[in-house]
Amino acid sequence: MYSKSYCPYCEKAKNVFKKGDVEVKVYELDRMNTGDAIPKKLKSLSGQSTVPNIYIGGKHIGGCSDLLALESSGKLKDMLLAAGVKNSF
C-alpha cells in the first residue's frame, strides 16, 4: 500500500487491514526520499496517482473506498486468501 502518513483515507485503509489482522507493507511516500517520483510511476501502472494506492497479490485494487467496498461485499477475504494471506475477516 502506498500512503502518506497524514492522510485520513490512508489511515482508514490501514485500519481495515489491522481489524482483519492482516500484515500490510506500507510505503509512506511523504517519508521517502524518492516519494515525489512514485505517484507518477503509479499513475503509469494503474492510472491512479492518489493515496492510498492499494495492491493485493500484485493486483491494483484502488483506494480507500474500493477497499471498503471489497470488505463490505466479502470479496476482500477472498482476494486475500487467493493471494496467500491468512486473515481473520
C-alpha positions, 0 to 999 in steps of 0.5 A, a space after each residue: 500500500 502506498 500512503 502518506 502518513 497524514 492522510 485520513 483515507 490512508 489511515 482508514 485503509 490501514 485500519 481495515 487491514 489491522 481489524 482483519 489482522 492482516 500484515 500490510 507493507 506500507 510505503 509512506 511516500 511523504 517519508 521517502 526520499 524518492 516519494 515525489 517520483 512514485 505517484 507518477 510511476 503509479 499513475 503509469 501502472 494503474 492510472 491512479 496517482 492518489 493515496 492510498 494506492 492499494 495492491 493485493 497479490 500484485 493486483 491494483 485494487 484502488 483506494 480507500 473506498 474500493 477497499 471498503 467496498 471489497 470488505 463490505 461485499 466479502 470479496 476482500 477475504 477472498 482476494 486475500 486468501 487467493 493471494 496467500 494471506 491468512 486473515 481473520 475477516 
